Amino acid sequence: MRDPETVTGSTAASGASADDAGGVPPARPAPPPEPEAPGLFEQFGATRESVKRLVGAHIELAKAEFADITDAIKRAAILVGLAIGAVIFGLLLVAIGTPLFLGELLFGSIGWGILLGLLLLLAIAVASGIMALDAGRSRGVVWPFLAAAVIGIVVGVVLGLDLTNRAWTALGDAAATGLDPSSRPLVLAAASLAVIGGVLGLISGAVGGGAGAAIGGLVGGAIAGALLGALTAIATGPRVGAAIGVAVGLIAWIGLMGLDVARRGVDTEVLKHRFWPERTIEVTKETIEWARERMPLSRKS
C-alpha cells in the first residue's frame, strides 16, 4: 500500500511535467521603474558645475600658456641683455682702444694715447659745461680752440724739429764750454729758465700779495722754469714733439676756456630766464588777480 504523501508528490511532479510539455512559458520578473526626471534646481546645479569645470579648464590652459610665454620672454630678455652688453662692451673697447692704438701708431707709445685721450675728454667736458650754462657763449669755446690749435702746432713743430735743443746746444757751446757736452744743453736750459721763472714768480707774488706770496711765486716759478727748460733741451724727435704739441694744445684750450669764464663770469639772469617759467608765473598771477576782483567776497570787502 502507498503512502499518501508519496502519491501526492508523484501527482505534482507529473502535473509539472505536463505543464512543461504543454509549452506554457515561466513568468518573467517585472521591469525596474524608470528614474524620475531631475528637477529645475538639479539641472541648474549640474549646468553650473559643468560651466565651472569648463571655465577651470580654460583657466588652467591659459595658465600653462602664460607660463610658457613667460619662460620665452625670460629667455629672450636674457639673450637681448647679453646682446646689449656685448654691444656696449664692444663700444667701450673701441672707445678705449682707439686712443691707445693711435698713441702707439702716431707717437710711439700707448701712454701718449692715454694722456691725450684724457685731455681731449676733459676739454670736451669743459666746453660742454660752458655751452650748457650759456648757449650763446659759443665764442668762448671756439676762439680758445683756435688759439690753442695755433699754440699746439707751433710747439709741435719747434719740438719735432729739435729747434730748442739746437738753440741750447749752440748757446752752451758758445757760453758754457766748461760743462760736459752731453749734459750741457740740459743744465744750461734748466738753470736759465729756473732763474727767469723764479724772478717772474717773485714779482707776480709781490704785486698780488705779501711776502708769503712772493716766496711762493719764487719757488713755483723756479720749478716751472726748470721743467720747461728740461723739456726744451731734450731732442724729442718728430713723433714725441708732435705728441707734446697736441698735449700742450689741449691744455691751452682748457686753460683759455677757463680764463674766458673767469673774465666774463656767468650771467645768472640769463640762466634764470632760460630755466625758470617766468611767463607762466606772471600769467598765473594775473589770472588770480582777475578772479579775485570778480569774486563776490572781494566786492563786499
Contacts in CASP RR format, 6 or more apart in sequence:
PFRMAT RR
TARGET T0000
AUTHOR 0000-0000-0000
METHOD contacts of the structure
MODEL  1
MRDPETVTGSTAASGASADDAGGVPPARPAPPPEPEAPGLFEQFGATRES
VKRLVGAHIELAKAEFADITDAIKRAAILVGLAIGAVIFGLLLVAIGTPL
FLGELLFGSIGWGILLGLLLLLAIAVASGIMALDAGRSRGVVWPFLAAAV
IGIVVGVVLGLDLTNRAWTALGDAAATGLDPSSRPLVLAAASLAVIGGVL
GLISGAVGGGAGAAIGGLVGGAIAGALLGALTAIATGPRVGAAIGVAVGL
IAWIGLMGLDVARRGVDTEVLKHRFWPERTIEVTKETIEWARERMPLSRK
S
38 46 0 8 1.000
99 113 0 8 1.000
99 114 0 8 1.000
99 116 0 8 1.000
99 117 0 8 1.000
99 120 0 8 1.000
100 110 0 8 1.000
100 111 0 8 1.000
100 113 0 8 1.000
100 114 0 8 1.000
102 113 0 8 1.000
103 109 0 8 1.000
103 110 0 8 1.000
103 111 0 8 1.000
103 112 0 8 1.000
103 113 0 8 1.000
103 116 0 8 1.000
103 243 0 8 1.000
104 110 0 8 1.000
104 113 0 8 1.000
106 112 0 8 1.000
106 239 0 8 1.000
106 242 0 8 1.000
106 243 0 8 1.000
107 113 0 8 1.000
107 116 0 8 1.000
107 239 0 8 1.000
107 240 0 8 1.000
107 242 0 8 1.000
107 243 0 8 1.000
108 239 0 8 1.000
108 240 0 8 1.000
109 243 0 8 1.000
112 243 0 8 1.000
112 247 0 8 1.000
115 247 0 8 1.000
116 243 0 8 1.000
116 246 0 8 1.000
116 247 0 8 1.000
116 250 0 8 1.000
119 247 0 8 1.000
119 250 0 8 1.000
119 251 0 8 1.000
119 254 0 8 1.000
120 250 0 8 1.000
122 250 0 8 1.000
122 254 0 8 1.000
123 250 0 8 1.000
123 253 0 8 1.000
123 254 0 8 1.000
123 257 0 8 1.000
126 254 0 8 1.000
126 257 0 8 1.000
126 258 0 8 1.000
127 141 0 8 1.000
127 145 0 8 1.000
127 257 0 8 1.000
130 137 0 8 1.000
130 140 0 8 1.000
130 141 0 8 1.000
130 257 0 8 1.000
130 260 0 8 1.000
130 261 0 8 1.000
131 137 0 8 1.000
131 138 0 8 1.000
131 141 0 8 1.000
133 266 0 8 1.000
133 271 0 8 1.000
134 266 0 8 1.000
134 267 0 8 1.000
134 270 0 8 1.000
134 271 0 8 1.000
135 274 0 8 1.000
137 264 0 8 1.000
140 257 0 8 1.000
140 260 0 8 1.000
141 257 0 8 1.000
143 256 0 8 1.000
144 252 0 8 1.000
144 253 0 8 1.000
144 255 0 8 1.000
144 256 0 8 1.000
144 257 0 8 1.000
144 260 0 8 1.000
145 253 0 8 1.000
147 252 0 8 1.000
147 256 0 8 1.000
148 249 0 8 1.000
148 250 0 8 1.000
148 251 0 8 1.000
148 252 0 8 1.000
148 253 0 8 1.000
148 256 0 8 1.000
149 249 0 8 1.000
149 253 0 8 1.000
151 248 0 8 1.000
151 249 0 8 1.000
151 252 0 8 1.000
152 245 0 8 1.000
152 246 0 8 1.000
152 248 0 8 1.000
152 249 0 8 1.000
152 252 0 8 1.000
153 245 0 8 1.000
155 241 0 8 1.000
155 244 0 8 1.000
155 245 0 8 1.000
155 248 0 8 1.000
155 249 0 8 1.000
156 241 0 8 1.000
156 242 0 8 1.000
156 244 0 8 1.000
156 245 0 8 1.000
156 246 0 8 1.000
156 248 0 8 1.000
157 163 0 8 1.000
158 164 0 8 1.000
159 231 0 8 1.000
159 232 0 8 1.000
159 236 0 8 1.000
159 237 0 8 1.000
159 240 0 8 1.000
159 241 0 8 1.000
159 244 0 8 1.000
159 245 0 8 1.000
160 236 0 8 1.000
160 237 0 8 1.000
160 238 0 8 1.000
160 240 0 8 1.000
160 241 0 8 1.000
160 242 0 8 1.000
161 237 0 8 1.000
161 238 0 8 1.000
162 235 0 8 1.000
162 236 0 8 1.000
162 237 0 8 1.000
164 189 0 8 1.000
164 232 0 8 1.000
164 233 0 8 1.000
165 185 0 8 1.000
165 232 0 8 1.000
165 233 0 8 1.000
165 234 0 8 1.000
165 235 0 8 1.000
165 236 0 8 1.000
168 185 0 8 1.000
168 186 0 8 1.000
168 188 0 8 1.000
168 189 0 8 1.000
168 232 0 8 1.000
168 233 0 8 1.000
169 184 0 8 1.000
169 185 0 8 1.000
171 188 0 8 1.000
172 179 0 8 1.000
172 184 0 8 1.000
172 185 0 8 1.000
172 188 0 8 1.000
173 181 0 8 1.000
173 184 0 8 1.000
175 188 0 8 1.000
176 184 0 8 1.000
176 187 0 8 1.000
176 188 0 8 1.000
179 187 0 8 1.000
179 188 0 8 1.000
185 233 0 8 1.000
186 229 0 8 1.000
186 230 0 8 1.000
186 233 0 8 1.000
186 234 0 8 1.000
188 233 0 8 1.000
189 229 0 8 1.000
189 230 0 8 1.000
189 232 0 8 1.000
189 233 0 8 1.000
190 225 0 8 1.000
190 226 0 8 1.000
190 229 0 8 1.000
190 230 0 8 1.000
190 233 0 8 1.000
191 226 0 8 1.000
192 229 0 8 1.000
193 225 0 8 1.000
193 226 0 8 1.000
193 228 0 8 1.000
193 229 0 8 1.000
193 232 0 8 1.000
194 221 0 8 1.000
194 222 0 8 1.000
194 223 0 8 1.000
194 225 0 8 1.000
194 226 0 8 1.000
194 229 0 8 1.000
195 222 0 8 1.000
196 225 0 8 1.000
197 220 0 8 1.000
197 221 0 8 1.000
197 222 0 8 1.000
197 224 0 8 1.000
197 225 0 8 1.000
198 217 0 8 1.000
198 218 0 8 1.000
198 219 0 8 1.000
198 220 0 8 1.000
198 221 0 8 1.000
198 222 0 8 1.000
198 225 0 8 1.000
199 218 0 8 1.000
200 221 0 8 1.000
201 214 0 8 1.000
201 216 0 8 1.000
201 217 0 8 1.000
201 218 0 8 1.000
201 220 0 8 1.000
201 221 0 8 1.000
202 214 0 8 1.000
202 215 0 8 1.000
202 217 0 8 1.000
202 218 0 8 1.000
204 217 0 8 1.000
205 213 0 8 1.000
205 214 0 8 1.000
205 216 0 8 1.000
205 217 0 8 1.000
206 213 0 8 1.000
206 214 0 8 1.000
231 244 0 8 1.000
236 244 0 8 1.000
272 278 0 8 1.000
292 298 0 8 1.000
END
